[in-house]
Amino acid sequence: MDGMYGTVAQLGGKAPPEYATALDVAAGGRLNNVVVETDAVASSAIAYLKENRLGRMTFLPLNKLNYRSLPPPLKRTSSAVIDYAENLLDFDPLFEPVFRQVFSGTVVVDCLDNARRMIGSSRMVTLEGEILEKGGVP
């Protein structure tokens, strides 16, 4: 179908191997969301899926995504803070709004002990894949 780019996972490009687990966990099920050019393409795809009883998918239409700029620069109080998750991926700039939405300012941190000391500052994921939400719920 014209106007379909692929899944978030397909568009994410390569991540350095040491960050792959953290990025996969931070993105979660959104890796399977399908990026499309417009909401009209998404509507057509949904109609096709319904007509053929092929299941459900989540579509991310580029023309309707709110562009989310990066949060303020990270305050690197220690070497524990690595970077924002979306900064660790190589992707086409066309898809920047997609990755801003998927990761929502998630910070990659080296380990759980260090992340626990920073609970409340932002959503975090460790290199081993533990998620800590901003509200403090792991």
Backbone as a chain_set.jsonl record, in Angstrom:
{"seq": "MDGMYGTVAQLGGKAPPEYATALDVAAGGRLNNVVVETDAVASSAIAYLKENRLGRMTFLPLNKLNYRSLPPPLKRTSSAVIDYAENLLDFDPLFEPVFRQVFSGTVVVDCLDNARRMIGSSRMVTLEGEILEKGGVP", "coords": {"N": [[0.849, -1.179, 0.0], [0.627, 2.154, -0.907], [2.289, 4.817, 0.775], [2.871, 3.612, 3.165], [5.387, 3.1, 5.501], [6.651, 1.262, 7.19], [7.303, -0.816, 10.107], [7.966, 0.512, 13.393], [10.197, -0.781, 14.441], [11.495, -1.604, 12.086], [12.231, 0.812, 11.0], [13.982, 1.923, 12.728], [16.701, 1.707, 12.395], [20.154, 0.949, 13.047], [21.279, 0.156, 16.287], [23.878, 0.66, 18.648], [25.236, -2.378, 19.886], [25.464, -2.598, 22.705], [23.384, -1.063, 23.665], [21.053, -2.154, 22.754], [19.227, -3.899, 24.19], [18.183, -2.164, 26.175], [16.937, -0.202, 24.554], [15.052, -1.726, 23.131], [13.393, -2.615, 25.222], [12.532, -0.159, 26.281], [11.009, 0.866, 24.16], [9.096, -1.113, 23.865], [5.957, -2.633, 23.084], [5.425, -0.82, 21.119], [7.206, -1.062, 19.098], [6.11, -2.55, 17.109], [4.239, -0.928, 15.935], [2.892, 0.619, 13.015], [4.25, 2.857, 10.74], [2.871, 5.396, 8.857], [2.222, 7.56, 6.032], [0.012, 9.393, 6.068], [-3.073, 10.091, 7.872], [-5.162, 9.261, 6.282], [-4.107, 7.137, 4.812], [-3.723, 5.363, 6.92], [-6.387, 4.96, 7.664], [-7.387, 3.665, 5.37], [-5.856, 1.328, 5.47], [-6.75, 0.22, 7.87], [-9.422, -0.276, 7.191], [-8.999, -2.239, 5.22], [-7.836, -4.291, 6.763], [-10.008, -4.899, 8.443], [-12.013, -5.706, 6.567], [-10.89, -8.041, 5.588], [-10.57, -9.532, 7.8], [-8.133, -9.613, 9.287], [-7.015, -8.952, 11.681], [-5.688, -6.57, 14.051], [-3.898, -3.459, 14.061], [-1.652, -0.921, 15.14], [-1.396, 2.312, 13.935], [0.818, 4.924, 13.027], [0.393, 7.927, 11.903], [2.308, 10.169, 10.086], [1.489, 12.775, 9.456], [-0.128, 13.511, 11.539], [1.15, 13.257, 13.945], [2.188, 14.768, 16.902], [4.846, 16.875, 17.015], [7.431, 16.257, 19.09], [9.742, 17.914, 20.871], [13.064, 17.387, 22.098], [13.459, 16.859, 25.602], [14.853, 19.162, 28.04], [18.473, 19.587, 27.962], [20.358, 16.81, 29.175], [21.208, 16.557, 32.592], [24.094, 15.602, 33.465], [24.954, 14.217, 36.089], [26.489, 12.185, 36.851], [28.485, 9.445, 35.577], [26.636, 7.552, 35.167], [24.367, 8.254, 33.717], [23.525, 7.864, 30.426], [22.303, 8.702, 27.874], [19.529, 10.248, 26.113], [17.142, 7.91, 24.963], [16.283, 8.009, 22.232], [18.407, 9.328, 21.051], [20.328, 7.446, 20.778], [19.868, 5.92, 18.64], [20.076, 5.41, 15.11], [18.383, 6.999, 12.653], [16.253, 7.936, 9.89], [15.735, 11.395, 9.478], [13.119, 12.116, 8.79], [11.507, 10.501, 10.295], [11.72, 11.384, 12.863], [9.645, 12.533, 14.581], [8.23, 10.203, 15.181], [10.009, 8.608, 16.697], [10.453, 10.306, 18.826], [7.961, 10.228, 19.995], [7.653, 7.474, 20.557], [9.727, 6.942, 22.414], [9.5, 9.021, 24.249], [11.203, 10.801, 25.758], [12.72, 9.071, 27.33], [15.37, 8.135, 29.425], [18.489, 6.567, 29.159], [20.231, 4.608, 31.419], [23.071, 3.409, 33.239], [22.851, 1.292, 35.289], [20.601, -0.407, 37.612], [20.864, 0.335, 40.366], [21.989, 2.915, 40.229], [19.997, 4.195, 38.752], [17.852, 4.076, 40.522], [18.558, 5.995, 42.39], [17.925, 8.253, 41.07], [15.204, 8.356, 40.704], [12.157, 9.805, 39.789], [13.11, 11.895, 38.352], [12.962, 11.439, 35.588], [11.586, 9.235, 33.053], [13.208, 6.15, 32.978], [15.489, 3.699, 31.635], [17.44, 0.858, 32.172], [20.635, -0.491, 31.104], [20.343, -3.213, 31.214], [17.668, -3.495, 30.893], [15.697, -2.791, 32.797], [12.877, -0.907, 33.657], [12.149, 2.287, 34.905], [9.694, 4.309, 35.983], [8.768, 7.778, 35.801], [7.18, 8.523, 37.919], [8.065, 6.862, 39.871], [7.424, 4.181, 39.953], [8.645, 1.029, 39.493]], "CA": [[0.0, 0.0, 0.0], [1.399, 3.398, -0.953], [2.228, 5.645, 1.98], [3.262, 2.842, 4.348], [6.838, 3.089, 5.604], [7.107, 0.065, 7.89], [7.137, -0.772, 11.56], [8.956, 1.302, 14.134], [11.411, -1.601, 14.522], [12.169, -1.591, 10.789], [12.698, 2.162, 10.687], [14.874, 2.37, 13.786], [18.119, 1.644, 12.067], [21.01, 0.158, 13.927], [21.692, 0.693, 17.581], [25.056, -0.041, 19.142], [24.789, -3.586, 20.589], [25.369, -2.415, 24.162], [22.145, -0.355, 23.995], [19.911, -2.819, 22.108], [18.237, -4.357, 25.174], [17.539, -0.996, 26.779], [16.066, 0.434, 23.572], [13.923, -2.628, 22.863], [12.5, -2.588, 26.378], [11.94, 1.184, 26.39], [9.993, 1.016, 23.111], [8.046, -2.084, 24.155], [5.067, -3.044, 21.998], [5.362, 0.206, 20.065], [8.093, -1.464, 18.001], [5.273, -3.147, 16.06], [3.369, 0.066, 15.329], [3.22, 0.851, 11.609], [4.346, 4.277, 10.394], [2.28, 5.697, 7.555], [2.37, 8.958, 5.638], [-1.12, 10.224, 6.486], [-4.181, 9.409, 8.537], [-5.977, 8.64, 5.233], [-3.484, 5.832, 4.553], [-4.048, 4.535, 8.088], [-7.805, 4.618, 7.559], [-7.511, 2.654, 4.308], [-5.26, 0.084, 5.963], [-7.671, -0.316, 8.881], [-10.566, -0.829, 6.447], [-8.527, -3.471, 4.592], [-7.699, -5.302, 7.814], [-11.361, -5.285, 8.873], [-12.679, -6.437, 5.488], [-10.264, -9.35, 5.416], [-10.46, -10.129, 9.137], [-6.706, -9.89, 9.464], [-6.553, -8.512, 12.989], [-5.565, -5.145, 14.341], [-2.563, -2.873, 14.118], [-1.62, 0.49, 15.505], [-0.75, 3.104, 12.893], [1.322, 6.237, 13.419], [0.427, 8.784, 10.708], [3.254, 11.274, 10.25], [0.842, 14.082, 9.372], [-0.903, 13.793, 12.747], [1.955, 13.15, 15.161], [2.664, 16.016, 17.481], [6.304, 16.861, 17.085], [7.903, 16.456, 20.465], [11.17, 18.212, 20.911], [13.734, 16.746, 23.221], [13.44, 17.576, 26.879], [16.079, 19.936, 28.239], [19.684, 18.768, 27.965], [20.541, 15.987, 30.37], [22.166, 16.979, 33.614], [24.902, 14.401, 33.716], [25.555, 14.338, 37.411], [27.444, 11.087, 36.991], [28.651, 8.668, 34.345], [25.513, 6.61, 35.103], [23.445, 8.713, 32.696], [24.138, 7.67, 29.112], [21.712, 9.664, 26.931], [18.135, 9.964, 25.775], [17.049, 6.699, 24.139], [16.194, 8.307, 20.795], [19.708, 9.789, 20.57], [21.203, 6.296, 20.621], [19.45, 5.245, 17.409], [20.326, 6.08, 13.837], [17.167, 6.901, 11.851], [15.994, 9.003, 8.926], [15.115, 12.541, 10.148], [11.683, 12.127, 8.506], [10.813, 9.745, 11.33], [12.028, 11.923, 14.191], [8.463, 12.598, 15.459], [7.868, 8.844, 15.592], [10.887, 8.163, 17.771], [10.205, 11.174, 19.99], [6.75, 9.718, 20.633], [7.888, 6.118, 21.053], [10.587, 6.938, 23.599], [8.987, 10.041, 25.179], [12.21, 11.354, 26.662], [13.306, 8.049, 28.201], [16.812, 8.254, 29.627], [19.193, 5.3, 29.351], [21.115, 4.685, 32.579], [23.915, 2.208, 33.256], [22.402, 0.168, 36.125], [19.435, -0.178, 38.458], [21.208, 1.071, 41.592], [22.14, 4.334, 39.897], [18.689, 4.701, 38.328], [17.023, 4.241, 41.718], [18.924, 7.263, 43.043], [17.398, 9.367, 40.263], [13.761, 8.19, 40.502], [11.403, 11.054, 39.838], [13.655, 12.896, 37.425], [12.462, 11.14, 34.247], [11.43, 7.806, 32.78], [14.549, 5.625, 32.725], [15.683, 2.281, 31.352], [18.836, 0.478, 32.38], [21.228, -1.275, 30.022], [19.823, -4.581, 31.314], [16.256, -3.492, 30.521], [14.738, -2.433, 33.849], [12.22, 0.389, 33.42], [11.73, 3.051, 36.074], [8.827, 5.398, 35.542], [9.032, 9.064, 36.456], [6.445, 8.535, 39.169], [8.74, 6.03, 40.848], [6.993, 2.793, 39.911], [9.513, 0.241, 38.596]], "C": [[0.894, 1.243, 0.0], [1.224, 4.181, 0.342], [2.536, 4.903, 3.263], [4.783, 2.747, 4.362], [7.383, 1.816, 6.246], [6.856, 0.193, 9.377], [8.212, 0.107, 12.182], [10.27, 0.525, 14.205], [12.194, -1.565, 13.212], [12.807, -0.246, 10.487], [13.757, 2.666, 11.664], [16.342, 2.327, 13.471], [18.882, 0.805, 13.067], [21.303, 0.917, 15.214], [22.972, -0.028, 17.971], [24.6, -1.226, 20.009], [24.625, -3.413, 22.097], [24.093, -1.702, 24.605], [20.893, -1.077, 23.497], [18.841, -3.258, 23.105], [17.475, -3.189, 25.77], [16.55, -0.352, 25.806], [14.854, -0.425, 23.246], [12.905, -2.583, 23.996], [11.803, -1.235, 26.495], [10.832, 1.387, 25.367], [8.83, 0.056, 23.321], [7.255, -2.484, 22.915], [4.973, -2.038, 20.873], [6.298, -0.103, 18.903], [7.304, -2.027, 16.823], [4.291, -2.162, 15.433], [3.842, 0.349, 13.901], [3.179, 2.344, 11.317], [3.817, 4.456, 8.978], [2.376, 7.194, 7.292], [1.264, 9.846, 6.191], [-2.165, 9.388, 7.221], [-5.122, 8.761, 7.522], [-5.422, 7.258, 4.88], [-3.812, 4.876, 5.701], [-5.497, 4.072, 8.025], [-8.037, 3.539, 6.509], [-6.978, 1.305, 4.774], [-6.162, -0.574, 7.004], [-8.878, -0.953, 8.2], [-10.188, -2.16, 5.8], [-8.415, -4.599, 5.625], [-9.064, -5.807, 8.275], [-12.052, -6.151, 7.825], [-12.17, -7.864, 5.362], [-10.042, -10.095, 6.737], [-9.027, -10.568, 9.445], [-6.161, -9.425, 10.81], [-6.445, -7.003, 13.081], [-4.105, -4.723, 14.365], [-2.712, -1.436, 14.59], [-0.821, 1.217, 14.438], [-0.337, 4.453, 13.455], [1.411, 7.098, 12.159], [1.316, 10.01, 10.939], [2.574, 12.636, 10.234], [0.053, 14.445, 10.629], [-0.102, 13.692, 14.036], [2.354, 14.541, 15.635], [4.166, 15.922, 17.594], [6.71, 17.168, 18.513], [9.396, 16.748, 20.415], [11.774, 17.492, 22.113], [13.526, 17.552, 24.488], [14.743, 18.362, 27.021], [17.309, 19.031, 28.241], [19.828, 18.017, 29.285], [21.542, 16.623, 31.321], [22.936, 15.716, 33.985], [25.651, 14.577, 35.027], [26.555, 13.219, 37.676], [27.571, 10.374, 35.651], [27.532, 7.649, 34.187], [24.546, 6.967, 33.982], [24.133, 8.624, 31.336], [23.614, 8.692, 28.116], [20.218, 9.38, 26.829], [18.116, 8.784, 24.815], [17.06, 7.016, 22.652], [17.516, 8.8, 20.212], [20.676, 8.634, 20.308], [20.878, 5.476, 19.37], [19.825, 6.08, 16.202], [19.078, 5.898, 12.985], [17.055, 8.098, 10.923], [15.293, 10.158, 9.655], [13.61, 12.669, 9.887], [10.898, 11.483, 9.638], [11.1, 10.235, 12.749], [10.79, 12.029, 15.087], [8.028, 11.225, 15.977], [8.708, 8.424, 16.791], [10.78, 9.042, 19.002], [8.974, 10.654, 20.742], [6.986, 8.348, 21.264], [8.687, 6.131, 22.352], [10.219, 8.004, 24.63], [10.008, 10.526, 26.204], [12.812, 10.358, 27.634], [14.826, 8.191, 28.23], [17.402, 6.861, 29.85], [20.248, 5.512, 30.437], [21.876, 3.369, 32.685], [23.362, 1.045, 34.073], [21.259, 0.583, 37.05], [19.763, 0.628, 39.709], [21.327, 2.57, 41.319], [20.801, 4.944, 39.477], [17.792, 4.954, 39.535], [17.32, 5.549, 42.429], [18.325, 8.471, 42.328], [15.893, 9.263, 40.018], [13.071, 9.537, 40.673], [11.898, 12.079, 38.849], [13.137, 12.689, 36.006], [12.207, 9.642, 34.15], [12.815, 7.296, 32.391], [14.479, 4.148, 32.366], [17.161, 1.994, 31.55], [19.338, -0.325, 31.185], [20.746, -2.723, 30.037], [18.324, -4.649, 31.076], [15.258, -3.243, 31.634], [14.196, -1.037, 33.56], [11.87, 1.014, 34.769], [10.94, 4.242, 35.576], [9.105, 6.646, 36.359], [8.353, 9.124, 37.82], [7.021, 7.612, 40.225], [8.333, 4.574, 40.834], [7.884, 2.019, 38.964], [8.705, -0.763, 37.785]], "O": [[1.808, 1.359, 0.817], [0.142, 4.2, 0.929], [2.472, 5.489, 4.344], [5.398, 2.364, 3.367], [8.462, 1.347, 5.881], [6.279, 1.173, 9.848], [9.234, 0.4, 11.562], [11.343, 1.109, 14.047], [13.423, -1.501, 13.227], [13.819, -0.18, 9.789], [14.356, 3.719, 11.447], [17.152, 2.868, 14.224], [18.297, 0.044, 13.837], [21.537, 2.125, 15.224], [23.136, -1.207, 17.658], [23.662, -1.08, 20.792], [23.738, -4.02, 22.697], [23.75, -1.73, 25.787], [19.779, -0.645, 23.794], [17.658, -3.008, 22.878], [16.247, -3.227, 25.858], [15.44, 0.003, 26.201], [13.747, 0.093, 23.101], [11.7, -2.519, 23.756], [10.607, -1.178, 26.78], [9.819, 2.015, 25.673], [7.691, 0.384, 22.986], [7.817, -2.65, 21.833], [4.493, -2.363, 19.786], [6.201, 0.517, 17.844], [7.764, -1.989, 15.683], [3.579, -2.519, 14.494], [5.039, 0.322, 13.616], [2.19, 3.014, 11.612], [4.24, 3.781, 8.04], [2.584, 7.989, 8.208], [1.535, 10.924, 6.721], [-2.141, 8.158, 7.194], [-5.816, 7.803, 7.862], [-6.188, 6.317, 4.672], [-4.14, 3.713, 5.47], [-5.791, 2.91, 8.304], [-8.802, 2.602, 6.739], [-7.578, 0.265, 4.504], [-6.315, -1.796, 7.01], [-9.308, -2.041, 8.582], [-10.974, -3.107, 5.829], [-8.851, -5.723, 5.377], [-9.25, -7.008, 8.475], [-12.609, -7.201, 8.148], [-12.933, -8.782, 5.063], [-9.408, -11.15, 6.774], [-8.759, -11.714, 9.806], [-4.955, -9.503, 11.045], [-7.035, -6.266, 12.291], [-3.208, -5.517, 14.649], [-3.771, -0.825, 14.451], [0.282, 0.805, 14.079], [-1.053, 5.049, 14.26], [2.394, 7.013, 11.423], [1.096, 10.784, 11.871], [3.021, 13.557, 10.917], [-0.392, 15.585, 10.763], [-0.617, 14.007, 15.109], [2.801, 15.377, 14.849], [4.695, 14.991, 18.201], [6.366, 18.214, 19.063], [10.196, 15.925, 19.971], [11.065, 17.052, 23.018], [13.427, 18.779, 24.449], [15.639, 18.226, 26.188], [17.194, 17.832, 28.497], [19.473, 18.515, 30.353], [22.575, 17.153, 30.911], [22.448, 14.875, 34.741], [26.801, 15.015, 35.068], [27.361, 13.295, 38.603], [26.841, 10.675, 34.706], [27.479, 6.949, 33.176], [23.965, 6.077, 33.36], [25.184, 9.227, 31.118], [24.393, 9.471, 27.567], [19.715, 8.404, 27.383], [18.982, 8.674, 23.947], [17.77, 6.364, 21.887], [17.728, 8.702, 19.004], [21.721, 8.825, 19.687], [21.529, 4.472, 19.083], [19.881, 7.308, 16.271], [18.737, 4.771, 12.626], [17.68, 9.135, 11.142], [14.335, 9.912, 10.389], [12.9, 13.275, 10.69], [9.761, 11.868, 9.912], [10.755, 9.565, 13.723], [10.865, 11.651, 16.256], [7.517, 11.112, 17.092], [8.174, 7.939, 17.788], [10.996, 8.567, 20.117], [8.95, 10.643, 21.972], [6.556, 8.102, 22.39], [8.356, 5.406, 23.29], [10.606, 7.88, 25.791], [9.695, 10.645, 27.389], [13.362, 10.755, 28.661], [15.473, 8.347, 27.195], [16.874, 6.074, 30.635], [21.041, 6.452, 30.387], [21.374, 2.327, 32.265], [23.396, -0.093, 33.603], [20.992, 1.77, 37.241], [19.002, 1.525, 40.074], [20.827, 3.391, 42.088], [20.51, 6.091, 39.817], [17.054, 5.938, 39.566], [16.419, 6.15, 43.014], [18.227, 9.561, 42.892], [15.357, 10.011, 39.2], [13.376, 10.3, 41.59], [11.188, 13.034, 38.535], [12.896, 13.662, 35.291], [12.565, 8.879, 35.047], [13.512, 7.915, 31.587], [13.542, 3.443, 32.74], [18.022, 2.778, 31.149], [18.55, -0.781, 30.357], [20.738, -3.388, 29.001], [17.754, -5.739, 31.056], [14.064, -3.465, 31.434], [14.949, -0.111, 33.26], [11.355, 0.339, 35.661], [11.455, 5.081, 34.837], [9.616, 6.571, 37.476], [8.888, 9.707, 38.763], [6.529, 7.576, 41.353], [8.849, 3.792, 41.632], [7.899, 2.297, 37.765], [9.27, -1.506, 36.983]]}, "num_chains": 1, "name": "protein.A"}
